[in-house]
Amino acid sequence: MSKAKQGGNNSECIKVAIRCRPMSKNEIKDQREQVVRMDINKGEVIIQKSSEEIPKIFTFDRVYDQYAIQENIFNEIAYPIIENVLEGYNGTIFAYGQTGTGKTHTISGLPKDPTHKGIMPRSFDTVFKSIECDTKCQYLVRASYLEIYNEEIRDLLSKNGQNKLELKEKDGTVYVKDLSTFVVKSPEDMMEVFNEGTVNRHVRATNMNDTSSRSHSIFTVTIESSQIGPDGKSHIKVGKLNIVDLAGSERLDKTGAQGEGAKEGIKINLSLSTLCHVISSLTDPKCTFVPYRDSKLTRLLQDSLGGNTKTCMIANIGPADYNIDETLSTLRYASRAKNIQNKPKINEDPKDTMIREFQDEISRLKAELEQFSGGKYNLNGATVGPDGQQIIEVEKFIHVENKERMKQMEESLEQEKLNIKKNFEKERRKIQQQVEMAEEEKSKFLEELKQREDQANKEKSKQQKLLKRIKNMEEKLLHGSEAMEKAMKQEQDLLKSKAELEEKRILQVRLEQELKSKEEEKINLEQRYSSQQDELEGKKKEIDKIWKKVQMKKNEIGDLQDEIHREREDLMDRIRELTREIRQKHLIIDQFIPAQEYMRIERRAEWAEDINDWIIPNVEFTGNNIKIQKAKKKEGNNAFANNLFENILNLEESEDEDYEAAATKRVNQAINSILNEEEEEVGLQFVPPEKQSVYFKYTDDGAVREDPEQAAKKEKNKKKRLQSAKRPLTAKKKKADMVTGDLISMVQSMTSSQAADKIIRKSKQVIYPKAQGLVQD
Ligand SMILES: Nc1ncnc2c1ncn2[C@@H]1O[C@H](COP(=O)(O)OP(=O)(O)OP(=O)(O)O)[C@@H](O)[C@H]1O
C-alpha cells in the first residue's frame, strides 16, 4: 500500500492533545514522585525525574493537566470536529495511552454527571442541538458500536455479539460487514444505544485499573443531510464521526494479568504496536509502505491516519515516576503523530445513502396513498400552478404543512371509518325491516352488505397504515425549527468565538516567546566582546548550552534504546506465542490428517486478502463432501455424527492409563470405525488410518497393534502419573479442552462443512460438558 501523499492545498496535520490525570489514591499512598509538569500556554509537557536531570520537553497543539475540566476538553478538541462532521466531513477522535491513564474517563466519563461527562455524551447533545437549529436541511442520524477484542471484530449492539465480523473493502473504503446500525432521533436515543453496547464491552480488573478496557471500541455516528440546492434538486452530504476508546498498552508484570488476561494483554500490545508502526511509517519520509493491514485496528483507522478524515488524538499519561517509561513512549508516538498529514474532504452526493432511500420510500408511500384516495390526500407538497406545471415548495414548508395535513388526514380517516359504520348500519336496518322480502333474499343482501362494509373498512385501515408508516419514517428525518435556530446560532457563535479566542491567545503567547528567544539569540550574536574575559564568558555560556543539548540527545538515545529493547522483548513474546500455536497445529495435522489429504488441502488453499486469512474455495463441492451429503440424505442420517460421538462419549479416565493417550486412542478408533463404515457405504477414498495415529500401527497381517515406541512412552507416562498422585484439575481440564478442540479441527478438515457443523454443535451440547464432567469427577 502506498503511503498517503504529503503536502498539498487541503491537507492538514492531525491535532494532538495530551492529558495528564491526577495522582491516583494508590500512587499517593505509595508516596510516588510526580515527574510530569505542563506549561499550558506553551503547550509543553516537561518530564523530569530529579532536579539534577535535564528535563525532556515535548510540544503539542494542546496540553491538559490534572485540573483540566471535561467541558473545556470537549469544547476545544471535539467540538470543532463535530461541526465539520455536520458539514459532511469524516471526523475521528481517539484516546491513546498506557492502561489506567484516563482514556475511558476522557471519552465517556460519567455520562449522567453534567460536570464529569466525557466527549461521547457531549457530542450526542451537540449533534442534535445543531440539527435542531438548522431549518435548511433534513437529517438522518444513525449509530453503530463495535469492539476489537483479541483481534476479532464484535458487534456490541447485536444479540449475537459473540459473532466475529469481517472487514471488507469497497471503492477504497474499509467497512465491517453485517454491523448493526440504529437510526436515532435524539441524544437520549443515542445514549441508550451507547449504554447498551458498553454493557457488552470486555472489561476486567487489573492491578493498574479496576475497570480496564480489554478491547478497542469504536462508536460511529453517521450523519446524512439533504438540502435543496439552487437547481431545485436535493443534495446529500454524509459525515461520519468515529469516537475511539483504545485499550491501554500494558506491561504484564505491572498489570499482574494471567491466563486470559495475559493473552488479552499480548493482543492489545500487538495491535497498539502496529498502530505505532503505522504512525512511524506515515511520518518517515523514507518509508514508502504503511502496514495498515497488520491489524484490524489500523485497517479500521486507515482513513483517519493519512486519509480523508479530520482527526484528533488525545494521548493520556499518568504523572507518577514508576510509569515514566510508558509516559515517554506515549509522548514520543504522540509527537510523531502530529506530523501525519490528512486530506479531509466533504462527502458529497455519495451512492447508497439511507436518507435518499427514506425520501424515495416516503414519496412512494404518499403516491400510493394518493391513488387510494383518488387524489384526495396529496402529501407530496407539490401543488399545481395555473399553467398546469408543478411548483416544488421549499422543504421546510413541506414539512410543516405535511405535519398539519397528516394530522387532519388521520382525523378525517377516523371520521370516515365511523361514517362507514353508521351508513352500513342504516342499510342493514332497512333490509331487515322489509316485510315483503323473503328470508333467504334478506340474508343474501345482508351478506353482500357485510362484504362491502368489510371491503370499505379494509381500505380505510390500509390508508391508516400507510399514513402511520409515512409518519414513522418522516419522524426519523430530522429538521430544525426556526424558533430554535436563532437562539442556537447565538450559542454556537459564542462557543466558536470562545474557542477561537483561546486559540489566538495561545498562539500569541507562543509567538511572543519565540520572538523573545530570537531576540536573545540576536543580541548574543551581535554582542561585541569588550575584553578577552567577556569573550571567554560568552563562549563558556555557548558551550554550556551546546553541552546541555548534547546531554539531552544522549538521554534521548538511551531512552530510545530502552524502548527498542522493550519492543524487542514484546516481539519475542509474540514470536514465542506464535511458535507454540504453530507447533500445536502441526501436532494436530501430523496426528489426524493423512499426508495425501494434507498436500491436497495445501494445494487448494488460497490467501483471501479481504479477510486476511487462508480459505479453501468451494469446499462444499469437493468430492467426499458431496458423497457424504448424498449418503446422509439416503440415510436421513444423524447416525454419522451420533455414532462418532457415542463412541467418544464412552471416554473414561482410568487410573492406570495415560489420559491423553487413552483419549486419542478412543478418538482414533471412533473415527476409524466411522470412516470405515462410510467408506464401505459410499466408497470414500481415505488414506489408511495408520497415518492418522501415532499410537497404533497396521501390521502385515492387517491387525492393529500397539506401536512399541508408543507403548514405552505410555509406560513412562504412567510412572509420571503415579508420581504426581493428584494432577491439578486445571491440567485435566486443559487436556479435555485440547481433545475436544482437536477433534473439532479434525472433523472440520475431514468432513463436509454441514457434517462438521452438526458434529461441532453436538460436541458443544454433549461432549464438551461430558469432558468437563470427567474432569470434575
Ligand atoms: N482526569 C481524571 N480525573 C479524575 N480521575 C481520573 C482522570 N483520569 C482517569 N481517572 C480515573 O482513573 C481511573 C482509570 O481511568 P480509565 O479507566 O479512564 O483509564 P483507561 O486509560 O481507560 O484504562 P484502560 O486502558 O485500562 O481501560 C478511573 O478510576 C478514572 O475515574
PDBQT file of the ligand as one rigid body, heavy atoms in Angstrom, charges set to zero:
ROOT
HETATM    1  N1  LIG A 801      -8.597  13.320  34.688  1.00  0.00    +0.000 N 
HETATM    2  C1  LIG A 801      -9.043  12.472  35.640  1.00  0.00    +0.000 A 
HETATM    3  N2  LIG A 801      -9.607  12.948  36.749  1.00  0.00    +0.000 NA
HETATM    4  C2  LIG A 801     -10.054  12.123  37.709  1.00  0.00    +0.000 A 
HETATM    5  N3  LIG A 801      -9.989  10.779  37.651  1.00  0.00    +0.000 NA
HETATM    6  C3  LIG A 801      -9.444  10.229  36.559  1.00  0.00    +0.000 A 
HETATM    7  C4  LIG A 801      -8.944  11.046  35.483  1.00  0.00    +0.000 A 
HETATM    8  N4  LIG A 801      -8.459  10.242  34.547  1.00  0.00    +0.000 NA
HETATM    9  C5  LIG A 801      -8.657   8.980  34.981  1.00  0.00    +0.000 A 
HETATM   10  N5  LIG A 801      -9.244   8.980  36.184  1.00  0.00    +0.000 N 
HETATM   11  C6  LIG A 801      -9.590   7.772  36.974  1.00  0.00    +0.000 C 
HETATM   12  O1  LIG A 801      -8.548   6.825  36.807  1.00  0.00    +0.000 OA
HETATM   13  C7  LIG A 801      -9.088   5.508  36.677  1.00  0.00    +0.000 C 
HETATM   14  C8  LIG A 801      -8.626   4.866  35.365  1.00  0.00    +0.000 C 
HETATM   15  O2  LIG A 801      -9.171   5.605  34.293  1.00  0.00    +0.000 OA
HETATM   16  P1  LIG A 801      -9.719   4.934  32.958  1.00  0.00    +0.000 P 
HETATM   17  O3  LIG A 801     -10.463   3.700  33.224  1.00  0.00    +0.000 OA
HETATM   18  O4  LIG A 801     -10.383   6.006  32.204  1.00  0.00    +0.000 OA
HETATM   19  O5  LIG A 801      -8.317   4.547  32.293  1.00  0.00    +0.000 OA
HETATM   20  P2  LIG A 801      -8.057   3.928  30.844  1.00  0.00    +0.000 P 
HETATM   21  O6  LIG A 801      -6.909   4.679  30.270  1.00  0.00    +0.000 OA
HETATM   22  O7  LIG A 801      -9.295   3.896  30.068  1.00  0.00    +0.000 OA
HETATM   23  O8  LIG A 801      -7.570   2.466  31.244  1.00  0.00    +0.000 OA
HETATM   24  P3  LIG A 801      -7.596   1.097  30.377  1.00  0.00    +0.000 P 
HETATM   25  O9  LIG A 801      -6.687   1.291  29.222  1.00  0.00    +0.000 OA
HETATM   26  O10 LIG A 801      -7.077   0.089  31.339  1.00  0.00    +0.000 OA
HETATM   27  O11 LIG A 801      -9.009   0.870  30.017  1.00  0.00    +0.000 OA
HETATM   28  C9  LIG A 801     -10.590   5.644  36.758  1.00  0.00    +0.000 C 
HETATM   29  O12 LIG A 801     -10.995   5.379  38.058  1.00  0.00    +0.000 OA
HETATM   30  C10 LIG A 801     -10.838   7.103  36.431  1.00  0.00    +0.000 C 
HETATM   31  O13 LIG A 801     -12.012   7.589  37.020  1.00  0.00    +0.000 OA
ENDROOT
TORSDOF 0
